[in-house]
């Protein structure tokens, strides 16, 4: 069995220490330990720049050194990304480029001054042709997408091929939705698999799925298991199938693609909460950009990038991910935390912004909080009444 495994390691930059520590202890260290114990094992990892920064703050320098050693050994292929995990198709190009450059600087700081990834992970695998063109112009050679990008259908692409994006000139590998949904080590135990190219959040391996029987470790001990990094896999392919990827994410459904709503999980025009949060995010971005010469500009950006993270909008989607070991994507506290970052970005510019601007931002934020908490408690009330009738 040949397994091309891609894992995305990310925690929001403003996560509490305990949340990052839990993911590190249960998942990230487990993955690194597996690589160390099996010198022939190879994986492709995306480690968001903001996670490297938080590890450093939390005295996980030893973990970073272990990762650096595995990169130098060729067991880990690290990709580029946008440092703070924004939803790239819906942010300005200038912000895309800025976060890509910052991520590159972070990787050089921790992995070596000459480090430059070949591949790029678009947060949420959210493909857009303009995003792809920016990535290509910034020197990257390949991206990973979900197979639904091939023609809007699941199960139609050949995951063992390397493709060429006609829009950008990037090489593309397509993850298998079937093998990526759920827990791959379980499927590898139950099925005869010749080839699998998977893409998952790293937190799946321990934090979200506890794996009490150690199927991950059993998979790594399988003498018939062959692994390659994505860069190695691409370099071995002589031909490319040219195609134009469809706008999508790794969560897009066939119906969403058909209805031309590829990003509905992060922006649904019928979701009042998301619409208002995007209004606040876009306005905040414009205000911060306008005052780039302010003495507090760096502080404003510090808050802005945390508010622009894709999870700001994801937590307002109300979608259930428990079928793939994920949570129910509705959490007013998480939304509030990130809305507050956007507000703080403008508050940081108190000497530069007028009263009208300040009040507008504050009122918009209050409006968002009112909408999400009303929705939350009305939903809870219905659930309680339903329980009382059963």
C-alpha positions in Angstrom: 0.0 0.0 0.0 1.3 3.4 -0.9 0.1 6.3 1.3 0.7 9.9 0.4 -0.3 11.6 3.7 -0.9 15.3 4.2 -1.6 16.7 7.6 -2.6 20.2 8.5 -1.4 21.4 12.0 -3.1 24.6 13.1 -4.4 26.3 16.2 -5.8 29.9 16.0 -3.2 32.5 17.1 -5.4 33.7 20.0 -6.2 30.2 21.3 -5.8 29.6 25.0 -2.6 27.9 26.1 -4.4 24.8 27.3 -6.1 24.3 23.9 -2.8 24.4 22.1 -1.1 22.2 24.7 -3.9 19.6 24.5 -3.6 19.4 20.7 0.2 19.2 21.0 0.2 16.4 23.6 -2.6 14.3 22.0 -1.9 14.8 18.3 1.2 16.7 17.2 3.7 14.9 19.4 2.2 11.6 18.5 2.7 12.3 14.8 6.3 13.5 15.3 7.0 10.5 17.5 5.7 8.2 14.8 8.1 9.7 12.3 11.0 9.4 14.7 10.3 5.7 15.4 9.9 4.8 11.8 12.8 6.3 9.8 11.3 5.3 6.5 8.0 7.0 7.1 7.4 10.2 5.2 4.6 12.8 5.5 3.8 16.2 4.1 2.8 18.7 6.8 1.4 22.2 6.9 2.3 23.8 10.2 0.8 27.3 10.2 3.2 30.1 11.1 1.1 31.2 14.0 1.4 27.7 15.6 5.2 27.9 15.4 5.0 31.3 17.1 2.7 29.9 19.9 4.9 26.9 20.4 7.9 29.2 20.8 6.0 31.3 23.4 5.0 28.1 25.3 8.5 26.8 25.5 8.1 24.0 22.9 11.5 24.7 21.4 12.5 21.1 21.6 9.5 20.1 19.5 10.5 22.7 16.9 14.0 21.3 16.8 12.7 17.7 16.3 10.6 18.9 13.4 13.5 20.7 11.9 15.6 17.6 12.1 13.0 15.5 10.4 12.7 18.1 7.7 16.4 18.0 7.1 16.2 14.1 7.0 13.6 14.3 4.3 10.9 12.6 6.3 8.8 15.8 6.5 7.9 18.0 3.6 6.7 21.4 4.9 4.3 23.5 2.8 3.8 27.2 2.7 0.5 28.8 3.7 -0.9 32.1 4.9 0.4 32.7 8.5 -2.9 33.2 10.3 -5.2 30.9 8.4 -7.5 33.4 6.6 -10.1 32.3 4.1 -8.1 33.4 1.2 -10.7 33.7 -1.6 -12.6 36.3 0.4 -9.7 38.6 1.5 -7.8 41.2 -0.6 -4.8 40.1 -2.6 -2.5 42.4 -0.6 -3.5 40.6 2.6 -2.9 37.2 0.9 0.6 38.2 -0.1 1.4 39.8 3.3 0.4 36.7 5.2 2.3 34.4 2.8 5.4 36.4 3.2 5.1 36.5 7.0 4.7 32.7 7.0 7.8 32.4 4.9 9.7 34.5 7.4 8.5 32.4 10.3 9.5 29.2 8.6 13.0 30.6 7.9 13.3 31.6 11.6 12.6 28.1 12.8 13.7 25.8 10.0 16.6 27.7 8.5 17.3 31.0 6.8 17.4 29.3 3.3 14.2 27.3 3.8 11.6 27.7 1.0 8.8 25.2 0.5 7.8 23.9 -2.9 4.2 23.2 -2.0 1.4 25.4 -0.7 -1.6 24.7 1.5 -4.5 27.1 0.9 -6.4 27.2 4.3 -9.6 25.0 4.0 -8.3 23.9 0.6 -10.4 26.8 -0.7 -9.5 27.1 -4.3 -10.0 30.2 -6.3 -8.1 30.9 -9.6 -6.9 34.4 -8.4 -5.6 32.8 -5.2 -3.8 30.2 -7.2 -2.2 32.9 -9.4 -0.9 34.7 -6.4 0.6 31.5 -5.0 2.4 30.8 -8.3 3.8 34.3 -8.6 5.2 33.9 -5.1 7.4 31.0 -6.2 5.4 27.9 -5.2 5.1 24.9 -7.6 2.2 22.8 -6.3 -1.0 22.9 -4.2 -3.2 20.2 -2.8 -7.0 20.3 -3.3 -10.0 18.2 -2.7 -11.0 15.9 -5.5 -14.3 17.7 -5.9 -12.3 20.5 -7.6 -11.9 18.2 -10.6 -15.4 18.4 -11.9 -17.7 19.2 -9.0 -18.2 15.5 -8.2 -16.8 13.2 -5.6 -15.1 10.0 -6.6 -14.5 11.0 -10.3 -10.9 12.1 -10.1 -7.8 9.8 -10.3 -6.0 10.6 -7.1 -2.9 8.8 -8.3 -2.3 11.4 -11.0 -0.6 14.7 -10.9 -2.6 17.5 -12.5 -1.8 20.9 -13.9 -3.9 23.9 -13.1 -4.5 25.7 -16.5 -5.3 28.9 -14.6 -2.1 29.3 -12.7 0.5 26.7 -14.0 0.6 25.1 -10.6 0.9 21.3 -10.2 -2.0 19.9 -8.3 -2.6 16.8 -6.3 -6.1 15.8 -5.3 -6.9 14.2 -2.0 -9.4 11.4 -1.9 -12.5 12.5 -0.1 -13.4 8.8 0.8 -10.0 8.1 2.4 -9.8 11.5 4.0 -13.2 11.5 5.6 -13.2 9.5 8.8 -10.0 8.0 10.2 -7.6 6.6 7.6 -5.8 4.1 9.9 -9.2 2.4 10.5 -9.9 2.1 6.8 -6.4 0.8 6.2 -7.0 -1.9 8.7 -10.4 -3.0 7.3 -9.8 -2.6 3.5 -7.3 -3.7 0.8 -5.8 -0.4 -0.4 -3.2 -0.1 -3.1 -2.9 3.7 -3.1 -4.3 6.5 -1.0 -3.7 10.3 -1.0 -5.2 11.8 2.1 -5.5 15.2 3.6 -6.6 15.8 7.1 -6.3 18.1 10.1 -3.5 16.9 12.3 -5.8 17.1 15.3 -7.7 14.1 14.0 -4.8 11.8 15.2 -5.5 11.8 18.9 -7.4 15.0 19.9 -10.6 14.5 17.9 -10.3 10.7 17.6 -8.7 9.0 20.5 -7.8 5.8 18.7 -7.8 3.6 21.8 -6.5 0.5 19.9 -3.6 2.5 18.4 -4.5 1.9 14.8 -2.2 4.8 13.7 0.8 3.1 15.3 -0.2 -0.3 13.8 -0.4 1.3 10.4 3.1 2.6 10.7 4.4 -0.8 11.6 2.9 -2.4 8.5 5.8 -3.8 6.5 3.9 -3.4 3.3 3.3 0.4 3.9 5.1 2.7 1.5 5.0 6.5 2.0 6.2 9.5 0.0 6.1 13.2 0.5 3.9 15.1 -2.0 7.0 16.7 -3.5 8.5 13.3 -4.1 5.3 11.9 -5.6 5.1 14.8 -8.0 8.7 14.6 -9.1 8.3 11.0 -10.1 5.4 11.7 -12.5 6.3 12.4 -16.1 2.9 13.6 -17.3 0.3 16.0 -16.1 -3.4 16.1 -16.9 -4.4 19.7 -17.5 -7.6 21.0 -15.9 -9.3 24.1 -14.5 -10.1 23.5 -10.9 -13.6 24.4 -9.7 -14.0 26.9 -6.9 -14.4 24.8 -3.8 -13.1 23.9 -0.3 -12.4 20.5 1.2 -15.8 20.6 2.8 -17.8 21.5 -0.4 -20.7 19.2 -1.3 -21.8 18.4 -4.8 -25.0 20.3 -4.2 -23.1 23.4 -3.0 -21.0 23.3 -6.2 -24.1 22.9 -8.4 -25.8 25.8 -6.6 -22.6 27.9 -7.1 -22.1 28.2 -3.3 -18.6 26.8 -3.0 -17.8 28.8 0.2 -21.1 28.7 1.9 -19.6 27.3 5.1 -17.7 30.6 5.6 -20.0 33.0 3.8 -23.7 32.3 3.5 -25.7 35.3 2.4 -28.7 33.9 4.3 -26.7 33.6 7.5 -27.1 36.9 9.2 -24.3 36.3 11.7 -21.7 35.6 8.9 -22.9 38.5 6.8 -22.4 41.0 9.7 -19.1 39.5 10.7 -17.8 39.9 7.1 -19.0 43.5 7.1 -17.1 44.1 10.3 -14.0 42.3 9.0 -13.9 44.2 5.7 -14.5 47.6 7.3 -11.8 46.9 9.9 -9.3 45.9 7.2 -9.9 49.1 5.3 -9.5 51.2 8.4 -6.2 49.5 9.4 -4.9 49.7 5.9 -5.7 53.4 5.8 -3.6 54.1 8.9 -0.5 52.1 8.0 1.7 55.0 9.0 0.2 55.0 12.5 2.6 54.4 15.4 0.1 51.7 16.5 -0.2 50.1 13.1 1.6 46.9 14.2 -0.7 46.4 17.1 -3.7 47.0 14.9 -2.5 44.3 12.5 -1.8 42.0 15.4 -5.5 42.0 16.3 -6.7 42.2 12.7 -5.0 38.9 11.5 -6.5 37.1 14.5 -10.0 38.3 13.6 -9.6 37.4 10.0 -8.9 33.7 10.7 -11.3 31.4 8.8 -12.6 30.0 12.1 -14.1 33.3 12.9 -16.7 32.6 10.2 -16.6 28.8 10.5 -17.9 28.9 14.1 -21.0 30.8 12.8 -21.9 28.3 10.2 -24.0 25.9 12.4 -22.8 22.9 10.5 -22.5 19.5 12.2 -19.1 17.8 11.6 -19.5 15.0 14.2 -19.6 12.4 11.3 -15.9 13.1 10.7 -14.9 13.4 14.4 -15.3 17.2 14.3 -17.5 19.5 16.4 -20.8 21.2 15.8 -19.7 24.5 14.2 -21.6 26.9 16.4 -20.0 28.6 19.3 -20.9 32.2 20.3 -17.9 32.4 22.7 -15.5 31.6 19.9 -17.2 34.1 17.6 -17.1 36.8 20.3 -13.4 36.2 20.8 -12.6 36.9 17.2 -15.1 39.7 16.8 -13.4 41.3 19.7 -10.0 41.1 17.9 -11.4 43.1 15.0 -12.8 45.7 17.4 -9.4 45.9 19.2 -7.7 46.5 15.9 -9.6 49.7 15.5 -9.3 50.6 19.2 -5.5 50.4 18.7 -5.8 53.3 16.3 -7.6 55.6 18.8 -5.4 58.6 17.9 -5.9 58.1 14.2 -9.6 57.4 13.8 -12.5 59.8 14.3 -15.4 59.3 16.7 -17.8 58.3 13.9 -15.6 55.5 12.8 -15.1 54.3 16.4 -18.8 54.3 17.2 -19.6 52.5 13.9 -17.3 49.6 14.7 -18.5 49.3 18.3 -22.1 49.3 17.2 -21.5 46.7 14.5 -19.8 44.5 17.0 -22.6 44.8 19.5 -25.1 44.1 16.8 -23.2 40.8 15.9 -23.2 39.8 19.6 -26.9 40.5 19.9 -27.7 38.4 16.8 -25.5 35.4 17.7 -26.7 35.2 21.3 -30.4 35.6 20.4 -29.9 32.8 17.9 -28.1 30.7 20.5 -30.7 31.0 23.3 -33.7 30.6 21.0 -32.2 27.4 19.6 -31.5 26.2 23.2 -35.1 27.0 24.2 -36.4 24.9 21.4 -34.2 22.0 22.3 -35.3 22.2 26.0 -39.0 22.2 24.9 -38.4 19.3 22.6 -36.7 17.3 25.4 -39.6 18.1 27.7 -42.1 16.6 25.3 -40.2 13.3 25.0 
